Amino acid sequence: MPYYTTRLWIGTPPQKFALIVDTGSTVTYVPCSNCDQCGRHQDPKFQPDLSSTYKPVKCNIDCICDSDREQCVYERQYAEMSTSSGVLGQDIVSFGNQSELEPQRAVFGCENVETGDLYSQHADGIMGLGRGDLSIVDQLADKGVISDSFSLCYGGMDIGGGAMVLGDISAPSDMVFAHSDPDRSPYYNINLKEIHVAGKQLPLDPSIFDGKHGTVLDSGTTYAYLPEAAFMAFKKAV
């Protein structure tokens, strides 16, 4: 499956990982050294014992705890039914020498089990950019290191490249914005009103797009989902 990745360094000394940039989830995680059910990815697993700055996140009221009530854990299931689970740790993270951002302490997942596409993918793990306390963006914004915003610019799957900016930028004067309602959904969403095929608008009632989350913008998936009525109209037009 094609996807966009960025590099993240974790620990002291730094251990390097390639992570899928995912606006549709919140947890950033990498395979842990003791993971028995992790696939073969492009970089070695994270070894907490080799990092002098690593600390486990102790069980508290703000997290799900393991069976021994000692450490915080995470579990995530994705739209294509792959799953990831493990423990939460805290360490120094950085984005390499191309980033102006100083290394920061952040919470991330140390993965113990992965299934489905996550098991077979080349990338090591996922960087969660969604809304939530564990999101790397939220963590950096809460520290006051960046403003509460980020942007992605893709270079195209065939040529690669692109850029990820953590923090605000001066937007081009001709940029068009769409409102995202944080009260409606934990995901980044927009109100889809129309679909056009070959310049012709499909005969659709805009209310069919008013589902629970609206239309979600998800950088971590190649799938596009439509309500059945919209899909059938789109298919017929094509």
Helices and strands as residue ranges (DSSP letters): E 5-10, E 15-22, E 29-31, G 48-50, E 55-56, E 64-65, E 72-77, E 83-94, E 104-114, H 117-120, E 125-128, H 136-142, E 150-154, E 162-166, E 189-190, E 196-197, E 200-201, G 206-209, E 215-216, H 228-237
